[in-house]
């Protein structure tokens, strides 16, 4: 009777560990996808706004382009940071 109880307890414990790992990996995948989508939307809005600003003031195109590149790089860094955190979470287990 005790052996049967221990078998079921070990089985339940192993299944709960597998579920925890699968939830962490699934969450990391969803987080990585959301980070990539957010970065894409952010860079698209930056580029669109910069093009509109350059069309309105062509003489300031150099300054606008420089600012656009800096902000786009910051958005990419934030997205890469989010991806690294997601991969660390999924590989921690």
SULSUL-V771876 format. One line per field, one symbol per residue. ss: DSSP state (a for helix, b for strand, c for the rest). phi: phi as a letter, one per 20 degrees, with the letter a starting at -180 (. if undefined). psi: psi as a letter, one per 40 degrees, with the letter a starting at -180 (. if undefined). A space follows every 50 residues. Layout:
ss=???
phi=???
psi=???
This chain:
ss=caaaaaaaaaaaaaaaaaaaaaaaaaaaaaaaaaaaaaaaaaaaaaaaaa aaaaaacaaaaaaaaaaaaaaaaaaaaaaaaaaaaaaaaaaac
phi=.fffffffffffffffffffffffffffffffffffffffffffffffff ffffffcffdffffffffffffffffffffffffffffffeff
psi=dddddddddddddddddddddddddddddddddddddddddddddddddd ddddddgdeedddddddddddddddddddddddddddddded.
